[in-house]
Amino acid sequence: MEAQIDTAEAVARFAADAPLRLESGARIDGLEIAYKTYGRLNADKSNAILVCHALTGDQHLANRHPLTGKPGWWSRVVGPGLTIDTDRYFVICSNVVGGCQGTTGPSSLNPATGEPYGLTFPVVSMADMVAAQAMLVEQLGIETLFAVVGGSMGGMQVLQWAADFPERFFSAICIAGAARHSAQNIAFHEVGRQAIMADPDWRDGDYARQGVRPEKGLAVARMAAHITYLSEAALQRKFGRELQRDGLSWGFDADFQVESYLRHQGASFVDRFDANSYLYITRAMDYFDLAARHGGVLAEAFRRARDVRFCVFSFTSDWLYPTPESRQIVQALNAAGARASFVEIESDKGHDAFLLDEPVLWSALRGFLTAAAQARGL
C-alpha cells in the first residue's frame, strides 16, 4: 500500500519583466516552473527540503506519475515515516528548466511566436537550472531551505547551489554526483544526441510543429545511457547470457534477455520524455565544470559555503561518477573550510543504486538529516 502524503501540484509563473537570465547571455521571459510539494511547511518556514532530480527524472518524486502510472522515482525515500519524513519536512521538487513536464523547455510554446520553441530555445546550464529553483523558493516565501538534496545530475545541482546560493540553505546532500562531467560521460551523451538527431523524424528539432516524434532515436539514446547506470555485476546477476526463448533465432530479434530489457527501457522512455529536452539537459550536464568558473580551483567554488553542513555519498560500483570524484568534492569542501562528511557505500548496483533499495544509504541519509535538524532546532 502506498503511503498517504499531503501533496500539492502547481506551476510557478514569472512575469515577462522578471526573466530568467541565462549564463549564455540569453534570457527566458515568462518562465514557468512545474513543481510538487509533499508534507506541510511549518510556521517559521524552516523545514523545507528541495530535492533535485536526475537527467530523466521530474517533479513526480513520491506520487504516481501521471503519464506512466508508476510510483515516483523516490517513493521509497520520501513520505510519512520514511527517510525524508514528510511528517517532519516540507519537500519541494521542481522540473528543471529545459525539461518536459511543465517547466519551460524546448517543447513549450514560445510566447513570441505561439509555436513550440524547438531548437530556438536557448541552451541552459546547471547554474541556470539552480537559478530558476532559487526563484521558485523565493516565490514560495522560503528564506532559507533546511536542505538541498540530489543524486546524479541532482547532485550537480546541489553543488551549484553551494557555489551560487550558500546563504540560502542549511545543509546539503550530494549522492553519486561530480563537480564536472568527464570526457567519457560527454562521449556517451554525444552518442545519445547523435542517435536522436539521426532519426528522420527529428526534423532539425522541429518535429512537434510537424506532428511527428523521433521515437526510435530517443529510444536508442535511452538504451545507451541506461547501460552506464548499471554495473557489470548487476547486469550479470540480473541477465547473464539468458535467452528470451529456447534456442537462438539466428537473426536480429532480441535473443538475449538483456537485449529485451534495453528495448523495453527505450520504448517506455519515449512515452514520457521529449527528445529535444534530452539534448538540452545532456548538454547542460556536459557543460558543467564547477571549478572552471572559479579559476580552476574547486575549493574556491565552496569558499562562501563554510556554514553549510555537507554529506557526500558514493557507491563502490558506480563507474559513471566513481568514488574518486566524490572524494575530490569532499577534499575541496574541507579546503574551503566547510563541514563535510563522506560515505562510500558498498554496492554492486552501479550508479542507479541511489534509486534502488539501498538500506545503508537510507540509514546514513536519515542520520545526517536528523543531526542537522537537531542542530537547526527542528
NUKEMAR-92334 format. One line per field, with one value per residue (C-alpha): residue in three letters; residue number from 1; x, y, z. Coordinates in steps of 0.05 Angstrom, whole numbers, padded with zeros to 5 digits, m for minus. Layout:
BEGIN
resn <- c(ALA/...)
resi <- c(NUM/...)
x <- c(X/...)
y <- c(Y/...)
z <- c(Z/...)
***
This chain:
BEGIN
resn <- c(MET/GLU/ALA/GLN/ILE/ASP/THR/ALA/GLU/ALA/VAL/ALA/ARG/PHE/ALA/ALA/ASP/ALA/PRO/LEU/ARG/LEU/GLU/SER/GLY/ALA/ARG/ILE/ASP/GLY/LEU/GLU/ILE/ALA/TYR/LYS/THR/TYR/GLY/ARG/LEU/ASN/ALA/ASP/LYS/SER/ASN/ALA/ILE/LEU/VAL/CYS/HIS/ALA/LEU/THR/GLY/ASP/GLN/HIS/LEU/ALA/ASN/ARG/HIS/PRO/LEU/THR/GLY/LYS/PRO/GLY/TRP/TRP/SER/ARG/VAL/VAL/GLY/PRO/GLY/LEU/THR/ILE/ASP/THR/ASP/ARG/TYR/PHE/VAL/ILE/CYS/SER/ASN/VAL/VAL/GLY/GLY/CYS/GLN/GLY/THR/THR/GLY/PRO/SER/SER/LEU/ASN/PRO/ALA/THR/GLY/GLU/PRO/TYR/GLY/LEU/THR/PHE/PRO/VAL/VAL/SER/MET/ALA/ASP/MET/VAL/ALA/ALA/GLN/ALA/MET/LEU/VAL/GLU/GLN/LEU/GLY/ILE/GLU/THR/LEU/PHE/ALA/VAL/VAL/GLY/GLY/SER/MET/GLY/GLY/MET/GLN/VAL/LEU/GLN/TRP/ALA/ALA/ASP/PHE/PRO/GLU/ARG/PHE/PHE/SER/ALA/ILE/CYS/ILE/ALA/GLY/ALA/ALA/ARG/HIS/SER/ALA/GLN/ASN/ILE/ALA/PHE/HIS/GLU/VAL/GLY/ARG/GLN/ALA/ILE/MET/ALA/ASP/PRO/ASP/TRP/ARG/ASP/GLY/ASP/TYR/ALA/ARG/GLN/GLY/VAL/ARG/PRO/GLU/LYS/GLY/LEU/ALA/VAL/ALA/ARG/MET/ALA/ALA/HIS/ILE/THR/TYR/LEU/SER/GLU/ALA/ALA/LEU/GLN/ARG/LYS/PHE/GLY/ARG/GLU/LEU/GLN/ARG/ASP/GLY/LEU/SER/TRP/GLY/PHE/ASP/ALA/ASP/PHE/GLN/VAL/GLU/SER/TYR/LEU/ARG/HIS/GLN/GLY/ALA/SER/PHE/VAL/ASP/ARG/PHE/ASP/ALA/ASN/SER/TYR/LEU/TYR/ILE/THR/ARG/ALA/MET/ASP/TYR/PHE/ASP/LEU/ALA/ALA/ARG/HIS/GLY/GLY/VAL/LEU/ALA/GLU/ALA/PHE/ARG/ARG/ALA/ARG/ASP/VAL/ARG/PHE/CYS/VAL/PHE/SER/PHE/THR/SER/ASP/TRP/LEU/TYR/PRO/THR/PRO/GLU/SER/ARG/GLN/ILE/VAL/GLN/ALA/LEU/ASN/ALA/ALA/GLY/ALA/ARG/ALA/SER/PHE/VAL/GLU/ILE/GLU/SER/ASP/LYS/GLY/HIS/ASP/ALA/PHE/LEU/LEU/ASP/GLU/PRO/VAL/LEU/TRP/SER/ALA/LEU/ARG/GLY/PHE/LEU/THR/ALA/ALA/ALA/GLN/ALA/ARG/GLY/LEU)
resi <- c(1/2/3/4/5/6/7/8/9/10/11/12/13/14/15/16/17/18/19/20/21/22/23/24/25/26/27/28/29/30/31/32/33/34/35/36/37/38/39/40/41/42/43/44/45/46/47/48/49/50/51/52/53/54/55/56/57/58/59/60/61/62/63/64/65/66/67/68/69/70/71/72/73/74/75/76/77/78/79/80/81/82/83/84/85/86/87/88/89/90/91/92/93/94/95/96/97/98/99/100/101/102/103/104/105/106/107/108/109/110/111/112/113/114/115/116/117/118/119/120/121/122/123/124/125/126/127/128/129/130/131/132/133/134/135/136/137/138/139/140/141/142/143/144/145/146/147/148/149/150/151/152/153/154/155/156/157/158/159/160/161/162/163/164/165/166/167/168/169/170/171/172/173/174/175/176/177/178/179/180/181/182/183/184/185/186/187/188/189/190/191/192/193/194/195/196/197/198/199/200/201/202/203/204/205/206/207/208/209/210/211/212/213/214/215/216/217/218/219/220/221/222/223/224/225/226/227/228/229/230/231/232/233/234/235/236/237/238/239/240/241/242/243/244/245/246/247/248/249/250/251/252/253/254/255/256/257/258/259/260/261/262/263/264/265/266/267/268/269/270/271/272/273/274/275/276/277/278/279/280/281/282/283/284/285/286/287/288/289/290/291/292/293/294/295/296/297/298/299/300/301/302/303/304/305/306/307/308/309/310/311/312/313/314/315/316/317/318/319/320/321/322/323/324/325/326/327/328/329/330/331/332/333/334/335/336/337/338/339/340/341/342/343/344/345/346/347/348/349/350/351/352/353/354/355/356/357/358/359/360/361/362/363/364/365/366/367/368/369/370/371/372/373/374/375/376/377/378)
x <- c(00000/00026/00038/m00012/00024/m00001/00016/00005/00020/00028/00062/00100/00094/00140/00122/00160/00192/00223/00261/00309/00376/00419/00493/00498/00473/00404/00341/00275/00214/00151/00185/00141/00165/00124/00133/00104/00106/00099/00083/00070/00111/00118/00101/00170/00184/00246/00232/00235/00277/00290/00301/00336/00322/00369/00371/00309/00272/00220/00178/00138/00182/00136/00069/00044/00069/00011/00039/00065/00022/00085/00107/00150/00225/00239/00175/00216/00252/00201/00138/00110/00160/00208/00280/00257/00198/00141/00110/00172/00195/00163/00192/00195/00214/00211/00221/00286/00288/00294/00252/00187/00139/00111/00172/00192/00233/00241/00172/00139/00105/00148/00105/00135/00112/00058/00097/00140/00210/00246/00319/00304/00302/00367/00419/00416/00467/00466/00472/00410/00371/00391/00376/00306/00298/00320/00266/00215/00238/00234/00164/00143/00166/00221/00282/00327/00319/00334/00368/00382/00387/00401/00430/00468/00451/00412/00478/00509/00452/00466/00539/00516/00471/00533/00571/00516/00468/00504/00468/00400/00405/00429/00452/00468/00469/00503/00493/00532/00550/00610/00638/00646/00629/00685/00706/00677/00609/00609/00624/00565/00519/00542/00524/00454/00447/00471/00421/00365/00389/00398/00324/00289/00231/00275/00266/00322/00286/00220/00184/00130/00105/00106/00066/00119/00167/00237/00219/00269/00328/00306/00297/00368/00394/00359/00386/00458/00452/00418/00478/00520/00473/00485/00547/00574/00558/00486/00477/00508/00466/00402/00410/00476/00470/00400/00358/00288/00266/00292/00350/00377/00336/00395/00371/00367/00308/00322/00352/00381/00342/00388/00370/00297/00306/00342/00290/00235/00273/00278/00206/00176/00221/00194/00124/00145/00204/00217/00275/00296/00295/00343/00390/00387/00394/00452/00486/00477/00510/00568/00580/00581/00650/00644/00718/00723/00681/00729/00797/00802/00803/00744/00753/00741/00672/00655/00690/00625/00592/00632/00569/00533/00534/00550/00545/00572/00555/00585/00578/00635/00608/00589/00634/00594/00611/00663/00684/00748/00705/00664/00729/00752/00688/00699/00772/00752/00698/00748/00799/00746/00733/00664/00639/00635/00624/00634/00603/00624/00572/00590/00541/00544/00483/00522/00503/00428/00438/00410/00343/00341/00333/00397/00385/00455/00444/00376/00402/00461/00417/00367/00422/00452/00384/00366/00431/00424/00352/00374/00427/00376/00325/00273)
y <- c(00000/00069/00119/00176/00242/00314/00335/00395/00407/00475/00517/00579/00633/00693/00757/00778/00834/00782/00739/00682/00710/00653/00641/00644/00716/00697/00702/00667/00713/00687/00629/00573/00522/00459/00432/00387/00392/00338/00349/00416/00478/00496/00564/00594/00561/00527/00454/00458/00409/00418/00353/00360/00307/00270/00273/00232/00249/00302/00334/00270/00249/00209/00206/00163/00191/00218/00190/00122/00106/00083/00105/00167/00158/00166/00138/00091/00152/00209/00200/00195/00159/00148/00172/00241/00243/00286/00286/00328/00362/00401/00373/00411/00381/00420/00401/00433/00488/00454/00396/00369/00360/00430/00474/00519/00479/00466/00434/00495/00548/00608/00668/00709/00660/00615/00555/00504/00531/00470/00489/00563/00550/00577/00529/00525/00507/00476/00546/00567/00507/00526/00600/00580/00537/00596/00639/00586/00580/00656/00657/00605/00654/00609/00650/00591/00519/00467/00422/00414/00341/00307/00247/00243/00307/00327/00322/00370/00419/00412/00432/00490/00514/00513/00556/00606/00609/00583/00632/00604/00533/00500/00431/00394/00322/00302/00230/00197/00265/00301/00371/00365/00318/00273/00263/00192/00218/00272/00218/00175/00235/00252/00182/00192/00261/00235/00178/00228/00275/00217/00198/00224/00247/00294/00346/00391/00396/00420/00353/00379/00431/00379/00328/00273/00248/00219/00159/00110/00157/00175/00102/00085/00145/00118/00047/00071/00115/00061/00016/00068/00069/m00004/m00043/m00104/m00145/m00121/m00137/m00206/m00221/m00198/m00225/m00261/m00293/m00318/m00325/m00299/m00366/m00436/m00432/m00376/m00340/m00336/m00265/m00197/m00204/m00196/m00264/m00246/m00222/m00162/m00140/m00145/m00106/m00049/m00046/m00042/00015/00053/00042/00062/00124/00157/00158/00207/00247/00298/00286/00359/00363/00304/00343/00405/00372/00327/00389/00425/00366/00365/00439/00430/00445/00480/00495/00528/00586/00596/00599/00523/00514/00474/00496/00568/00548/00529/00587/00621/00555/00547/00549/00494/00422/00374/00299/00267/00195/00149/00076/00027/00001/00068/00077/00135/00180/00139/00148/00188/00243/00246/00247/00307/00344/00329/00350/00415/00427/00414/00460/00515/00506/00474/00418/00356/00282/00227/00158/00107/00052/m00019/m00038/m00076/m00040/00015/00087/00074/00049/00114/00098/00026/m00010/00010/00007/00032/00095/00108/00097/00144/00196/00194/00200/00261/00296/00281/00310/00371/00381/00378/00430/00475/00465/00429)
z <- c(00000/m00018/00037/00042/00035/00035/m00035/m00078/m00152/m00182/m00235/m00213/m00266/m00272/m00308/m00370/m00330/m00284/m00335/m00321/m00344/m00370/m00364/m00441/m00440/m00466/m00424/m00416/m00409/m00378/m00344/m00317/m00266/m00252/m00183/m00129/m00054/m00001/00072/00105/00114/00187/00216/00211/00143/00169/00150/00073/00034/m00040/m00077/m00145/m00197/m00244/m00321/m00335/m00271/m00259/m00203/m00191/m00134/m00089/m00124/m00181/m00246/m00288/m00353/m00333/m00272/m00236/m00166/m00162/m00171/m00096/m00067/m00024/00007/00013/00054/00124/00170/00112/00106/00084/00131/00105/00175/00194/00130/00074/00009/m00057/m00124/m00189/m00261/m00286/m00338/m00406/m00381/m00409/m00350/m00347/m00337/m00394/m00444/m00518/m00523/m00492/m00535/m00550/m00529/m00585/m00640/m00610/m00636/m00597/m00585/m00613/m00624/m00617/m00542/m00511/m00485/m00410/m00357/m00288/m00260/m00298/m00271/m00200/m00211/m00232/m00169/m00127/m00160/m00142/m00070/m00063/m00093/m00041/00013/00039/00060/00079/00059/00112/00060/m00014/m00035/m00101/m00136/m00202/m00241/m00178/m00140/m00190/m00176/m00101/m00113/m00157/m00100/m00055/m00104/m00121/m00062/00001/00046/00027/00055/00119/00096/00032/00008/m00057/m00077/m00134/m00164/m00192/m00197/m00272/m00328/m00351/m00424/m00421/m00398/m00451/m00502/m00480/m00483/m00553/m00576/m00550/m00581/m00648/m00645/m00636/m00690/m00739/m00733/m00796/m00752/m00712/m00768/m00742/m00676/m00708/m00701/m00653/m00702/m00758/m00718/m00712/m00658/m00664/m00621/m00649/m00638/m00568/m00551/m00573/m00533/m00472/m00483/m00489/m00427/m00386/m00393/m00358/m00298/m00283/m00263/m00299/m00236/m00235/m00309/m00300/m00238/m00269/m00340/m00353/m00422/m00411/m00474/m00486/m00514/m00527/m00576/m00619/m00672/m00720/m00735/m00702/m00656/m00581/m00568/m00500/m00440/m00432/m00504/m00489/m00425/m00460/m00515/m00463/m00428/m00493/m00514/m00447/m00442/m00505/m00475/m00420/m00446/m00501/m00548/m00551/m00475/m00475/m00520/m00477/m00409/m00430/m00458/m00392/m00356/m00406/m00395/m00320/m00291/m00224/m00216/m00285/m00260/m00201/m00232/m00239/m00163/m00138/m00066/m00088/m00111/m00039/m00004/00015/00038/00103/00146/00106/00132/00075/00066/00002/m00017/m00070/m00089/m00100/m00166/m00196/m00257/m00285/m00225/m00188/m00115/m00131/m00159/m00094/m00054/m00095/m00075/m00002/m00005/m00038/00015/00070/00037/00035/00110/00102/00145/00102/00116/00065/00060/00008/00004/m00016/m00071/m00137/m00165/m00202/m00209/m00203/m00132/m00104/m00138/m00114/m00047/m00012/00064/00083/00043/00073/00144/00134/00100/00156/00208/00174/00167/00239/00265/00220/00243/00316/00302/00270/00325/00283)
***
